[in-house]
Amino acid sequence: MPAPSSPYAQIQTWIQAVAQETLPPPKTSSNSTHAMRLRPRTAKLPTRHPLQESTGNQRHQHRHLKRENPQSATGYSEDKRRAMDSDKPSSPKKRGRPPKDKTAQASTPFDLSENPQLQLRPASQAPSSANSPGRTSSPTRSKKTLPDPGYIKPESALSMTDLKTCQPPVFQLDIAGARKSGPVPPAVEALYKTLKSVKHACIPPELKTAYHADTDTPKKSRDPPSDEEYLPSSAKQFPAGRCVRMKESINIIQRDAGWNHRTKAHERNWGKGVSNVLFDYQVFEPTILGLNVETCTITPAMIRPTSATGEPIKIDDNSAVAMGIGQSTQIGRMIDWVLTLRLDFDELELISAAFSTVEDCWRSLNQSLTDFVRECPIIIDFELKKELSLRDPEVQLAVWACAGLRKKQQMHWSTELPMPGIVIDGHTWTCYLFFEQKGRLIMCGPIPIGNTSTLEGTWQIYYQLMLLVEWGTTVYRGWFEKEVLGWARTRIGTSAFESEDVE
């Protein structure tokens, strides 16, 4: 076969020879710098599956290959040629560590007999990690110092046991324990018997027809209250004309309390029920006032509970950190709601004149110097906590009452009357009576006053609060006029007398 003259003709002749397997041995010219090195006759072309498609990387793979043999005509290395001749399609390269060879034999233990220069060091001569050359010693960890349990504690960790060591000490006792520990003031005994005497149902009888009408539905999904759940005629009755409005409020309170219980709602959602109750009594009793005081802290600081040595009790308070006060702050817990007397203009004017004769830190009728509450004589304290809360509502109520006792002592007011406080823990309402006994603050209770999970329990809350409001507008009102307003008149008279002497 004559050798074609043009390079293109040579390539066509070579392709036909490869197809017919009649390729002649290659002829290398000494003057040619790009001599071809062809495959041997026994080499087979790579086979491809009919349905297999070549990817872009496989189709143009030769563009990225570097010439490794400068004397070869194509410049491909033997490794690249073997990869192209392989029948299996090339799989993409996996990243990460290569898999371990499972067929490899496990390494044999090191034999010291073959290495006589290596000797084991005795354990006593082994160098320590801190003194070994080429390695720096690790820094010593600083030991955490535990806080003094009597002074700095997490706020949620404070308990009634901690308050026993405060000044004044707080002891939680039932009425029998309080009687054993010392004399109980007559005013405390009277109010306790009034609250404990409520052992009957409290639904007003005048609402029997209305409740039967509410349950007379096509599906009969609810049962009307039984006759035993209505207030007996021999007991103290609700004031006439108030029961219809109270019935509407109780329906709302029960509905909201059930939703809060199912959804584990925030504490302020539970507070909505408290506000509804206090608002109802404000409507029917214009001489009282319900206030939200959750932002009112105990001031001045000198009436806050202290340790046995007189040092202020400090706590880890997250709310104080949020306000930028600092992580460690004095104990000054706040409560949520109060029920107070509503004073008239003449009484407010008299108190303001008396406050002008004392220092600024004592110009308040209660435990706080906050403007909107400082001129409000508190009848009942309310501390609210949602169910399964970490903080103990009884501790917060006790701290607030402890400050109230110290405030009365500083102002030289009588401490014969109890200070009622109500803990609202989810559905459950519980009352405590705080009073002084032998230099201690007794937290007498608990006295269950109702539960918002049932209709009968919600009406019991309204009934017990009616008794407390009546006590506040009569007994407490008399104490206030005698002690506080009497003190105010004395202060004004003394100040006027001193001013006349100066003139």
C-alpha positions, 0 to 999 in steps of 0.5 A: 500500500503506497504511503500517502503524502499528506498527513490527513491521508496518513490518518485515514489510512491508519484508521482503515488499517485499525478497523481491518486489523491489518495495521503495518508496523510503525515507521519512525522517521529520524527527522520527525519530532512527533512520531506516532506510537501506535497500539500493538496488534493484540490491543482491543479497542475499549468497548462501551455499553449501548445505553451508556453515555459519556460524560463531559469529563470523559469525553474531553478528558484528553484536553486536561492531560499533561505530557509525561513522555517527551519522546511519545507522539501523543504525550499520554502516560502509560497510566492514563492509557491503561485507564482509557483502555479499561472496559469499566467506566470510571467512577467519580472519586470519593472524598474523605479518608480511604477505607481501611484494608480489612485484609491487612493483618493486625500489627504484632506487638513490639518485641524488645528482644529485637531492639536491645537498645530500648529498655522499659523505664520503671514506674517511679522514674517515669517523667511527669507530663508537666515536666517532660521536655517539649511539652508545656505544663497545663494551667491549673484550674481555678477552684470555684468558691461556693457562695455563702448559703446565708447570704448569696443564693439563687432566687429560686433556691430560697425557701421558708427554711432560709427565712427562719434565720432572717430578722425578723424570723419567719415561721410557717405554722398552722393555728394549733402550732401558733397557739402552742408557740405563744399567744395569738392576737384576738384579731387574728383568732377572729379572722381565722375563725371567719374564714375557716367557718366556710364549709358549705357551698357558695353558689347563690340560691337566686341563680338556680333558675339561671343555671338550669336554663344554661344547661337545658340544651339539646345535647345536655352536655352539662349538668346543673349544680345540685341542691347541695352546691347552693348557699344555705339560707342560714349563711351570710348571703351575697349582696342583692343585685351583684350575683348576675354580674358575678355569674358572668365574671365566673364563667369568664374566669373558669374558661380562661383558667381552663385554657391556661391550664391546658396550654401551660400559659404564662403567669400574666395570663393567670393574672387576668382572672385575679384582675377580674375578681378585684374589678368586680369588687371595685364596682360594688365597693367604691371604698377599695382599690385593686392594683397590680404592683409587680413592678413595685419593689420593697423600699426603703432597703432598711425594711427588707429582711436581713441575716442574723448578723444584720447583713442584707440578704443577697440573691442571684437575681436574673431580673436584676441582671436584665435591668443592669443592676448587677448579678448580686442584689439584695432580697427585695421580692415583689408581689403581683396584686394588692387590694387597698383602701381608697382614701378621700381627699381630706385623708390624702391631704392629711397624710401628705402634710404628715409626710412632709415632716419625715424623711423621704424614705418613710413617706409611704403607707406600705412597703414600697415608695413607688408613686402610684401605691405609696398612699394606699393602705394595703388590706390583702396581698396577692402572689401569683404563680403558674402551675409547676413554677420554680419560684416558691410563691409562699416565700415571696409573700412572706418576704413582702409581709416581713417588710410590712411588719418592719415598716409598722415597727419603724413608724410605731404603728400597732401590729395587733392586726393580721396581714392577709396574703393569698397565694394563687398557684394555678387553679388553687387559691390559698390564704395565710394570715401574718402576725407578730408573736414574740419578735417573730413573724408567724405565717398562719395557714394554709387556709384553702379558699377555693379553686377555679377548676370547678364552678363551686370552687370559683364561687367559694373564692368570691365568697371568701373574698367578700368576707375579707373585703368586709373585714378590710372596710370595717376592722382594718379601716378602724385600725387605719384611722386610729393608728395611721391617721392618728399618727398623721395628726400628731405629726402635724400638731408637733410640727406646728408647735415646733414652728411656733417655738422657733418664731 
